[in-house]
Amino acid sequence: MQIFNTIKGISGFLENYRCVNPDKKVAFVPTMGFLHEGHLSLFRKAKETGDLVVVSIFVNPIQFNNKEDYEKYPVNTEKDISLAEHEGVDVCFLPGVQEIYGDQTSDLIQLRYPDLMNRLCGKTRPGHFEGVLLIVHNLFTWIKPHYAVFGCKDYQQLILIQRMTRDLHLDVEIIAMPIIREKDGLAMSSRNARLSPENRKDATVLSQSLLAIRDAWKKNPDIRVKDLKGIYEKYLGSLRVDYAGIYHPHTLDDLPEDAIVTQGLAAVAAYCGEVRLIDNMFMGGNCGG
């Protein structure tokens, strides 16, 4: 596996690769590191899809609206490199903050979709998605992948990236992959490493609430949104909930309380101790569809 720390290095290598191999496809997976099985599933999909697999590892400071959250984000670069290499990743882009932003991490250009950004996570994380879209746009510009693979746990992020890619006519096919879960149902996340044993046990109610909602929807096709939302209260009482609702899977609008759900996204964000976790499940339709 080749490792590059500079934009010039990764861009030059890939430009030469494309010149020598004009028929080969580049598949890309952007990450913030502290890799787990969810990330590895994305690497495997990239390997199935492309001829050359590129992975980036960069904890992006401008997508954190909370400085303490950024400072506590788990990092284990040595282990990440070993895992990526074991999965057959060909190229790893491992830049520092100075390489990406220089001395300027504020007053940067913003890519914004207010209607999508002001919902769900965007309500309490101002600037988060602007930071995500800027780094993803720049990574696409430097790497020029044919395919980019993203997980569905960060569903709001996924649909924003799909929208940006379409609107800016970026020649990248976005591939969405399902959430990978622990045996007890908890969605895999780098943040899980920060949970205390007690909080880790409490965190399972997130997926339990979503499963209960999906089961209720499957059993009763005429069930209404207000009845599905009521299920959250039975599971999430011990947590500090950021949001928990039933949403339109494309616009992220709250579905009307009296609506019968033919297609919807059950999504939740809550704090387990000081760690904020998110999860979602679909009722009809698929992630990225």
C-alpha positions in Angstrom: 0.0 0.0 0.0 1.3 3.4 -1.0 0.9 6.3 1.5 0.8 10.0 0.5 0.7 12.9 2.9 0.4 15.7 0.4 -2.2 16.8 -2.2 0.5 17.1 -4.8 1.7 13.6 -4.1 -1.7 11.9 -4.3 -2.9 13.9 -7.2 0.3 13.3 -9.2 0.3 9.6 -8.5 -3.3 9.2 -9.6 -2.9 11.4 -12.7 0.0 9.1 -13.8 -2.1 6.0 -13.0 -4.9 7.2 -15.2 -2.6 8.0 -18.0 -1.0 4.6 -17.9 -4.2 2.8 -17.3 -7.0 4.7 -19.1 -9.5 1.8 -18.8 -9.0 1.3 -15.1 -11.4 2.6 -12.5 -10.6 4.3 -9.2 -12.8 3.6 -6.2 -12.5 5.9 -3.2 -13.5 5.7 0.5 -13.1 8.9 2.6 -12.8 8.2 6.4 -11.9 10.0 9.6 -10.0 6.9 10.7 -10.3 4.8 13.9 -11.4 2.1 11.5 -14.0 -0.6 12.3 -15.9 -3.3 10.4 -18.2 -0.7 9.0 -15.3 1.0 7.2 -13.8 -2.3 6.1 -17.1 -3.2 4.5 -16.8 0.0 2.4 -13.3 -1.0 1.4 -14.4 -4.4 0.2 -17.2 -2.8 -1.9 -14.6 -0.4 -3.3 -12.4 -3.4 -4.2 -15.3 -5.1 -5.9 -16.2 -2.0 -7.9 -12.8 -0.5 -8.9 -9.4 -1.5 -10.1 -7.5 0.8 -7.7 -8.8 1.4 -4.1 -7.9 4.8 -2.5 -8.8 5.5 1.1 -8.3 8.9 2.9 -7.8 9.2 6.7 -8.4 12.7 7.9 -10.2 14.1 11.0 -11.7 17.2 9.5 -11.7 20.0 12.1 -14.2 22.3 10.3 -17.0 19.8 10.5 -16.9 19.8 14.3 -19.1 22.5 15.9 -17.7 21.5 19.3 -14.0 21.9 19.8 -13.9 19.4 22.7 -15.6 16.8 20.5 -12.9 17.3 17.9 -10.1 17.0 20.4 -11.6 13.8 21.9 -12.2 12.1 18.5 -10.4 8.7 18.7 -7.2 8.3 16.6 -5.1 5.2 16.0 -3.3 5.8 12.7 -0.9 2.8 13.0 -3.8 0.4 13.4 -5.8 2.1 10.6 -2.9 1.7 8.2 -2.6 -2.0 9.1 -6.3 -2.7 8.7 -6.4 -0.9 5.3 -3.4 -2.7 4.0 -4.9 -6.1 5.2 -8.1 -5.3 3.2 -6.1 -4.7 0.0 -6.3 -1.0 -0.1 -3.9 0.3 -2.7 -3.4 3.9 -1.8 -3.9 5.8 1.5 -4.1 9.6 1.6 -3.0 10.7 5.1 -2.7 14.5 5.2 -2.4 16.8 8.2 -4.6 19.8 8.9 -1.9 22.2 7.7 -1.7 20.4 4.3 -5.5 20.7 3.8 -6.2 24.2 5.1 -2.9 25.9 5.8 -3.4 28.4 8.5 -7.1 29.0 7.6 -9.8 26.8 9.1 -12.5 29.6 9.2 -14.0 31.9 6.7 -13.8 29.2 4.0 -16.1 28.8 1.0 -19.4 27.1 1.9 -21.5 24.7 0.0 -25.0 24.9 1.4 -28.4 23.3 1.1 -30.4 25.0 3.8 -33.5 22.9 3.4 -31.6 19.6 3.9 -29.0 21.0 6.3 -31.4 22.6 8.8 -33.0 19.2 9.7 -32.0 16.3 11.9 -28.3 16.6 12.8 -28.0 20.1 11.2 -30.3 21.6 13.8 -27.8 21.2 16.6 -24.6 21.0 14.7 -24.3 24.4 12.9 -21.6 24.3 10.2 -21.1 20.6 10.4 -22.4 19.7 6.9 -20.8 22.7 5.3 -17.5 21.3 6.6 -18.4 17.8 5.3 -19.3 19.0 1.8 -16.2 21.1 1.5 -13.7 18.4 2.4 -15.6 15.8 0.2 -15.7 18.1 -2.7 -12.0 18.8 -2.4 -11.1 15.1 -2.0 -13.1 14.4 -5.2 -11.2 17.2 -7.0 -7.8 15.9 -5.9 -8.5 12.1 -6.3 -10.9 12.2 -9.2 -12.5 8.8 -8.4 -14.9 7.0 -10.7 -16.7 5.6 -7.6 -17.0 6.8 -4.0 -18.4 4.5 -1.3 -20.3 5.8 1.8 -22.2 4.1 4.6 -25.8 4.7 5.4 -25.4 5.4 9.1 -24.6 9.0 8.2 -27.7 9.2 5.9 -28.2 12.9 6.0 -24.5 13.3 5.0 -25.0 10.8 2.2 -27.9 12.5 0.5 -26.2 15.9 0.8 -23.1 14.4 -1.0 -25.3 12.9 -3.6 -27.0 16.3 -4.2 -23.7 18.1 -4.4 -22.2 15.6 -6.8 -25.3 15.9 -9.0 -25.5 19.7 -8.9 -21.8 20.3 -9.5 -21.8 17.7 -12.3 -18.9 15.8 -10.6 -18.1 12.7 -12.5 -18.3 10.4 -9.5 -20.8 7.6 -8.9 -21.9 7.5 -5.2 -22.4 4.0 -3.8 -24.4 3.6 -0.6 -23.8 0.7 1.7 -25.9 -0.6 4.6 -25.2 0.0 8.2 -22.9 -2.6 9.9 -24.0 -3.4 13.4 -22.6 -5.1 16.5 -24.1 -8.4 17.6 -26.4 -6.5 20.0 -27.6 -4.2 17.3 -25.6 -1.0 18.0 -24.5 0.7 14.8 -20.8 0.6 14.4 -19.2 4.0 14.9 -15.7 5.3 15.8 -17.4 7.2 18.6 -18.4 3.9 20.3 -14.9 3.6 21.6 -15.6 6.6 23.9 -18.6 4.9 25.6 -18.2 3.8 29.2 -19.3 0.2 29.9 -22.6 1.5 31.3 -23.2 3.9 28.5 -22.3 1.2 26.0 -25.1 -1.0 27.4 -27.5 2.0 27.3 -26.7 2.7 23.7 -28.4 -0.5 22.5 -31.8 1.2 23.0 -31.2 3.3 19.9 -31.4 0.3 17.5 -34.0 -1.4 19.7 -36.3 1.6 19.3 -35.8 1.6 15.5 -36.4 -2.2 15.2 -39.6 -1.9 17.3 -40.8 0.9 14.9 -40.1 -1.1 11.8 -41.7 -4.2 13.2 -44.9 -2.2 14.1 -45.0 -0.8 10.6 -44.6 -4.3 9.0 -47.4 -5.7 11.2 -49.8 -2.9 10.5 -49.6 -1.2 7.1 -52.2 1.4 8.2 -50.2 2.6 11.2 -49.9 6.3 11.6 -46.8 8.4 12.2 -47.9 9.5 15.7 -48.2 5.9 16.8 -44.7 5.0 15.5 -43.2 8.0 17.1 -44.8 7.0 20.4 -42.6 3.9 20.4 -39.5 6.0 21.0 -40.8 7.0 24.4 -40.7 3.4 25.5 -37.0 3.0 24.7 -35.2 6.3 25.0 -36.3 7.6 28.4 -32.9 7.2 29.9 -31.1 9.1 27.2 -30.8 12.8 26.3 -32.4 12.8 22.9 -31.4 15.2 20.2 -34.1 14.1 17.8 -36.2 11.0 17.2 -38.8 10.9 14.4 -40.2 9.6 11.2 -39.0 11.5 8.1 -39.4 11.7 4.4 -36.4 9.7 3.1 -35.5 12.3 0.4 -36.5 15.7 1.8 -36.0 14.8 5.5 -39.2 16.6 6.3 -41.2 15.4 9.4 -44.0 13.2 8.1 -47.4 14.5 9.3 -48.6 13.0 12.6 -51.8 11.5 11.0 -50.0 10.2 7.9 -50.1 6.5 7.1 -46.5 5.5 6.4 -45.9 4.0 3.0 -42.2 5.0 2.9 -40.3 6.6 5.7 -37.0 7.0 7.5 -37.0 6.4 11.3 -34.0 8.3 12.6 -32.6 9.1 16.0 -29.7 11.0 17.7 -29.1 10.8 21.4 -26.4 11.3 24.0 -25.1 8.2 25.9 -23.2 9.9 28.6 -21.3 12.6 26.7 -21.1 10.7 23.4 -23.6 11.6 20.7 -24.7 8.7 18.6 -27.0 8.4 15.5 -28.9 5.6 13.9 -31.6 5.1 11.3 -33.8 2.4 9.6 -36.0 2.5 6.5 -39.6 1.6 6.2 -40.0 1.0 2.4 -37.3 2.0 0.0 -33.6 1.7 0.6 -30.7 3.8 1.7 -29.5 6.0 -1.1 -32.5 5.0 -3.3 
